[in-house]
């Protein structure tokens, strides 16, 4: 039987394992147990639940982190959202929606974070779209 930690690592691999591994590594010298709890609970328990696909979970996470003004975590999850098939336009719309509930300052800061993430990433196909039936990702640009 798969452990919570193994299930969490597997789920993280579907999102953006390299970035998350960097975050977990940064916790090793200060709070190694917290890194394990993060993998087990957030990804091994919650993200692994049935009922929502990863794209829906990432949209919800981007919305929540926007409302919380948790910009470092928001940047990580915007990268993850792009990896699981969210388009840049969907991410911007989710953040704009949060202006109604979290306020304009939170949405403006989140839009700035999204702009930074978009600048770091070329418009390209996502990992998940490359594995799908060969259809181009919504985050990609057609070669025309």
Steps between C-alpha positions, in 0.01 A plus 500: 500500500625846405587733792361853530847634425540285186150600383587866561827480308317331212237778493771767516670338201186564300505870587855635516730271693823695439369824653342326794812293565691829525253630758516176699880506489499856634307377807741216583732708717225681692189277505546162330185363663299788351619401152378145562165626636457719192555207265286257702205723584473752218595270214469146636159558661328807353636525145464121461128499583252413227246758391717769342764473232837669543404793279197575720711466815762738363232756405364483856851530640583804286176663618570427866861614488392818323250572778765426765760714319742208537712607204795256523262203515279658233793514257571129558136409443468717189788297355316186610172619350671553165654153524164328552331677210374837618544774245647838583159648428329269750752593768450872436121459512516312831716774649270773366201318653674519836496882486129475582559287811857578610531859385683684228838511679507120532403458134754760382780329693395160366489634143855630548606154624332338198676742266835399655422130459383548141823688422706209638323250278497490125158437354526127461313178531464371854626166625145369538397610153802328348380178657144544375372407157741731322281809522682830554485646848289806560817671628674448169519711189426349162795498261317711240 
